[in-house]
Amino acid sequence: MDILKYCCKFCSIWNLTTYQMKHIVNSFFSFVN
């Protein structure tokens, strides 16, 4: 149960970071263009 909870937390953090990275990349490309 604790492992599952930890995985969920890690997954949510991973999703958040990937979302931020996509946003940063999109901003960078719009800045370049």
Backbone as ProteinMPNN parsed JSONL, in Angstrom:
{"seq_chain_A": "MDILKYCCKFCSIWNLTTYQMKHIVNSFFSFVN", "coords_chain_A": {"N_chain_A": [[0.842, -1.202, 0.0], [1.873, 1.285, 0.846], [3.897, 1.473, -0.996], [2.476, 1.705, -3.357], [1.225, 4.133, -2.926], [3.449, 5.796, -2.839], [4.337, 5.468, -5.465], [2.231, 6.646, -6.851], [2.468, 9.275, -5.998], [4.994, 9.89, -7.008], [4.417, 9.581, -9.695], [2.575, 11.646, -10.154], [4.187, 13.851, -9.667], [6.032, 13.48, -11.696], [4.374, 13.791, -13.94], [3.705, 16.449, -13.609], [6.201, 17.72, -13.886], [6.85, 17.006, -16.52], [4.828, 18.301, -17.857], [5.475, 20.963, -17.294], [7.93, 21.073, -18.585], [7.147, 20.716, -21.255], [5.706, 23.051, -21.557], [7.738, 24.949, -21.227], [9.374, 24.294, -23.405], [7.607, 24.818, -25.517], [7.26, 27.566, -25.141], [9.848, 28.399, -25.61], [10.167, 27.714, -28.315], [8.219, 29.363, -29.457], [9.337, 31.771, -28.862], [11.71, 31.655, -30.325], [10.715, 31.479, -32.926]], "CA_chain_A": [[0.0, 0.0, 0.0], [2.769, 2.446, 0.896], [4.618, 1.514, -2.277], [1.526, 2.211, -4.35], [1.049, 5.559, -2.624], [4.695, 6.439, -3.265], [4.327, 5.463, -6.931], [1.248, 7.649, -7.289], [3.061, 10.588, -5.731], [6.073, 10.054, -7.985], [3.779, 9.726, -11.004], [1.996, 12.99, -10.236], [5.315, 14.78, -9.776], [6.591, 13.279, -13.041], [3.439, 14.412, -14.877], [3.821, 17.897, -13.434], [7.465, 18.168, -14.471], [6.793, 16.867, -17.974], [3.944, 19.37, -18.315], [6.262, 22.196, -17.237], [8.941, 20.998, -19.642], [6.45, 20.973, -22.521], [5.374, 24.471, -21.568], [9.002, 25.664, -21.435], [9.79, 24.036, -24.786], [6.689, 25.563, -26.38], [7.589, 28.984, -24.987], [11.135, 28.598, -26.271], [9.956, 27.677, -29.764], [7.506, 30.571, -29.88], [10.304, 32.869, -28.751], [12.64, 31.503, -31.454], [9.967, 31.812, -34.135]], "C_chain_A": [[0.882, 1.259, 0.0], [3.519, 2.608, -0.42], [3.718, 2.105, -3.361], [1.33, 3.717, -4.169], [2.27, 6.353, -3.091], [4.748, 6.542, -4.784], [3.369, 6.523, -7.467], [1.817, 9.055, -7.121], [4.147, 10.891, -6.756], [5.495, 10.319, -9.367], [3.218, 11.133, -11.171], [3.091, 14.041, -10.381], [5.906, 14.707, -11.175], [5.703, 13.961, -14.074], [3.549, 15.933, -14.81], [5.094, 18.417, -14.103], [7.449, 18.064, -15.988], [5.899, 17.955, -18.56], [4.707, 20.7, -18.336], [7.312, 22.224, -18.335], [8.314, 21.276, -21.002], [6.141, 22.458, -22.651], [6.626, 25.306, -21.86], [9.466, 25.511, -22.877], [8.908, 24.817, -25.76], [6.991, 27.06, -26.331], [8.889, 29.308, -25.719], [10.958, 28.644, -27.786], [9.182, 28.906, -30.243], [8.42, 31.778, -29.821], [11.263, 32.836, -29.947], [11.943, 31.906, -32.756], [9.43, 33.23, -34.002]], "O_chain_A": [[0.642, 2.187, -0.773], [3.745, 3.721, -0.895], [4.162, 2.91, -4.179], [1.277, 4.47, -5.141], [2.141, 7.435, -3.662], [5.15, 7.57, -5.33], [3.681, 7.213, -8.437], [1.665, 9.91, -7.994], [4.219, 11.993, -7.301], [5.996, 11.157, -10.116], [3.378, 11.741, -12.229], [2.938, 15.007, -11.129], [6.242, 15.73, -11.773], [6.202, 14.63, -14.979], [3.493, 16.614, -15.834], [5.066, 19.43, -14.802], [7.976, 18.94, -16.674], [6.18, 18.474, -19.64], [4.593, 21.468, -19.291], [7.558, 23.265, -18.944], [8.892, 21.997, -21.815], [6.296, 23.045, -23.722], [6.577, 26.254, -22.644], [9.901, 26.479, -23.501], [9.407, 25.409, -26.716], [6.979, 27.737, -27.359], [9.014, 30.351, -26.36], [11.525, 29.504, -28.459], [9.463, 29.431, -31.32], [8.298, 32.7, -30.627], [11.587, 33.881, -30.511], [12.53, 32.598, -33.588], [8.764, 33.726, -34.911]]}, "name": "protein", "num_of_chains": 1, "seq": "MDILKYCCKFCSIWNLTTYQMKHIVNSFFSFVN"}
